């Protein structure tokens, strides 16, 4: 669905009794996101460096074994766990975490994966958090094609508008310039949740349409 919103209009009188009309107009199109994405972080605390590495490696190996979900990333960190007491500090083991991004066009499959990943983390005695759960548009939908379509729509609309002005003003009106400013598209609010003992799945956001916007700065000259 496309919408057109006029934002600004300005009249300028130029030489040779010509009138220059400049205005901005926003063109919109809707696109249905088709891929559910999430980020999973597995965290350990106050373990030896060797044990921390073993547990994070076990989770990374588990992630590598997943075939029906797209898994990306795998960034990890192992840092000393420092304790501060009486103006002194000492090391009490190591803290570690590993983060993976997961995505699927099937929300049920992704939710099942999150449940299974939670159990895998619990088996290693790691805490698990799920964040940035949101619907995204896959590359297959080709957002550039939507933007190109909006450009064509805006050009045709501007030419049609100039023809209407010609008829109403009894003048010869034509489009002299169009500048485009892409506004991209709006994401739904990402959801975040901790996966704990009493939770067996992450919340799933609504699969709302995203709006692609294109601002057209149009100049029409009437003589």
C-alpha distance (Angstrom), angle and dihedral (degrees) to the residues before:
residue distance angle dihedral
X1 . . .
X2 3.81 . .
X3 3.80 127.8 .
X4 3.78 130.0 -172.0
X5 3.80 122.8 -151.7
X6 3.80 123.5 -175.6
X7 3.80 109.5 -145.1
X8 3.79 108.1 173.2
X9 3.79 138.4 6.9
X10 3.83 129.8 -172.9
X11 3.80 134.5 178.0
X12 3.81 121.9 -146.9
X13 3.80 125.4 -179.4
X14 3.80 111.1 -142.9
X15 3.79 134.3 -178.4
X16 3.81 124.8 -61.3
X17 3.82 91.2 35.9
X18 3.81 90.8 -70.5
X19 3.78 123.1 148.3
X20 3.81 119.2 -144.9
X21 3.81 116.5 -155.9
X22 3.80 117.7 -165.6
X23 3.79 124.6 -176.3
X24 3.77 143.0 151.5
X25 3.75 124.1 -126.8
X26 3.81 130.9 -175.9
X27 3.79 120.4 -142.1
X28 3.80 119.8 -163.6
X29 3.78 136.8 -167.8
X30 3.80 130.2 -179.1
X31 3.78 125.9 -131.5
X32 3.79 127.5 -174.6
X33 3.83 113.2 -128.5
X34 3.79 110.8 -131.1
X35 3.81 107.3 -175.9
X36 3.81 126.2 72.1
X37 3.81 112.3 -150.0
X38 3.79 133.0 -173.1
X39 3.78 141.7 168.2
X40 3.80 122.7 -131.2
X41 3.79 123.4 -162.1
X42 3.81 123.9 -168.4
X43 3.80 115.7 -162.0
X44 3.80 135.1 -169.3
X45 3.79 127.5 -173.4
X46 3.80 137.7 -159.2
X47 3.80 97.7 -1.4
X48 3.77 130.8 132.2
X49 3.78 116.4 -86.6
X50 3.81 91.1 -113.4
X51 3.81 93.9 49.9
X52 3.80 91.9 45.0
X53 3.80 90.3 53.3
X54 3.81 91.7 47.4
X55 3.79 93.6 52.5
X56 3.80 95.3 46.2
X57 3.80 90.3 46.6
X58 3.81 90.4 51.2
X59 3.82 90.5 54.6
X60 3.81 92.4 46.6
X61 3.80 89.7 50.8
X62 3.80 89.6 50.1
X63 3.79 90.9 51.3
X64 3.80 90.8 49.8
X65 3.80 89.6 55.7
X66 3.84 93.3 59.1
X67 3.82 110.7 104.9
X68 3.82 107.3 170.2
X69 3.82 96.0 52.8
X70 3.79 125.9 61.2
X71 3.81 107.4 -119.5
X72 3.80 121.2 -168.1
X73 3.77 137.0 169.2
X74 3.77 121.1 23.9
X75 3.80 99.9 -169.9
X76 3.77 113.0 168.2
X77 3.78 141.2 177.7
X78 3.81 135.7 -164.3
X79 3.80 117.1 -166.7
X80 3.81 135.7 168.4
X81 3.80 114.4 -94.1
X82 3.79 103.9 -128.8
X83 3.79 124.7 -160.6
X84 3.81 121.5 -160.7
X85 3.80 118.7 -156.6
X86 3.78 131.9 157.6
X87 3.79 92.5 -5.6
X88 3.78 90.1 -54.6
X89 3.78 131.8 103.2
X90 3.75 133.4 -152.3
X91 3.78 136.5 172.2
X92 3.79 118.6 -105.2
X93 3.79 105.1 -176.2
X94 3.80 127.6 -65.6
X95 3.81 136.6 -62.8
X96 3.78 119.3 -144.8
X97 3.77 140.4 177.3
X98 3.78 139.2 178.7
X99 3.81 124.6 -163.4
X100 3.80 127.7 -159.5
X101 3.80 130.4 -178.5
X102 3.80 117.7 -138.8
X103 3.80 131.2 -170.7
X104 3.79 139.8 175.2
X105 3.79 139.0 165.1
X106 3.80 87.3 -135.1
X107 3.82 110.6 72.8
X108 3.82 92.4 -166.1
X109 3.79 91.5 55.4
X110 3.80 91.5 48.6
X111 3.81 92.1 49.1
X112 3.81 90.0 49.6
X113 3.79 89.6 49.9
X114 3.82 90.3 51.4
X115 3.81 90.4 51.9
X116 3.80 91.4 48.9
X117 3.80 92.0 45.8
X118 3.80 89.7 51.3
X119 3.79 90.3 54.7
X120 3.82 90.8 47.1
X121 3.80 89.5 52.4
X122 3.80 92.4 47.3
X123 3.79 89.7 51.1
X124 3.80 87.6 59.4
X125 3.84 89.9 44.0
X126 3.81 91.6 -115.2
X127 3.78 127.1 142.7
X128 3.80 114.2 -120.6
X129 3.80 129.1 -151.6
X130 3.81 127.4 -175.2
X131 3.80 117.8 -156.7
X132 3.81 144.0 162.2
X133 3.80 94.1 35.2
X134 3.81 105.3 175.9
X135 3.79 144.0 138.6
X136 3.81 113.8 -107.4
X137 3.79 134.3 -174.6
X138 3.81 112.8 -107.8
X139 3.83 120.7 -132.3
X140 3.81 88.9 -113.2
X141 3.81 89.8 72.3
X142 3.81 90.3 61.7
X143 3.79 105.3 -143.1
X144 3.82 89.8 -164.8
X145 3.80 88.7 65.3
X146 3.82 89.6 55.4
X147 3.81 90.2 50.0
X148 3.81 91.3 49.0
X149 3.80 89.5 50.8
X150 3.81 90.1 52.7
X151 3.81 90.5 51.3
X152 3.79 90.8 53.5
X153 3.81 90.5 46.7
X154 3.80 91.1 51.0
X155 3.81 93.1 49.3
X156 3.81 92.3 49.4
X157 3.80 90.9 45.9
X158 3.83 92.1 50.2
X159 3.82 92.4 49.8
X160 3.80 90.8 47.8
X161 3.81 90.4 48.5
X162 3.83 90.5 51.6
X163 3.83 89.9 51.5
X164 3.82 90.8 51.5
X165 3.80 90.4 50.8
X166 3.79 89.9 50.6
X167 3.79 90.1 54.2
X168 3.81 96.5 44.7
X169 3.81 96.9 42.2
X170 3.81 97.0 36.4
X171 3.79 87.6 -127.8
X172 3.78 136.3 116.6
X173 3.81 105.9 -102.5
X174 3.80 126.6 -180.0
X175 3.78 138.6 167.1
X176 3.79 109.4 -101.7
X177 3.80 100.6 175.9
X178 3.81 142.3 7.7
X179 3.80 123.4 -173.8
X180 3.79 120.0 -171.3
X181 3.79 127.5 -148.0
X182 3.79 115.4 -176.0
X183 3.80 116.1 -145.5
X184 3.79 94.1 -170.2
X185 3.78 114.7 -143.8
X186 3.78 135.7 -64.4
X187 3.80 122.4 -110.6
X188 3.78 122.7 -143.4
X189 3.78 115.5 -111.7
X190 3.81 109.0 -80.0
X191 3.77 116.4 -125.0
X192 3.79 126.2 -136.6
X193 3.78 130.7 -164.7
X194 3.76 140.9 163.9
X195 3.77 113.8 -124.6
X196 3.78 106.4 -138.8
X197 3.76 142.2 155.8
X198 3.82 94.9 -66.9
X199 3.81 97.5 41.7
X200 3.78 123.9 80.2
X201 3.78 99.6 175.9
X202 3.78 143.5 21.5
X203 3.81 119.4 -108.9
X204 3.80 113.7 -97.8
X205 3.82 118.3 -139.2
X206 3.80 122.1 -133.9
X207 3.80 114.4 -88.6
X208 3.80 93.2 -121.6
X209 3.79 123.3 171.5
X210 3.79 117.9 -98.6
X211 3.79 118.1 -135.0
X212 3.79 119.8 -132.6
X213 3.79 111.9 -155.5
X214 3.79 132.2 -162.7
X215 3.81 122.0 -177.1
X216 3.81 115.4 -151.7
X217 3.82 120.2 -162.7
X218 3.81 103.1 -157.7
X219 3.80 129.7 -168.9
X220 3.81 119.7 -165.6
X221 3.82 122.8 -174.2
X222 3.83 120.6 -156.6
X223 3.81 123.0 -167.6
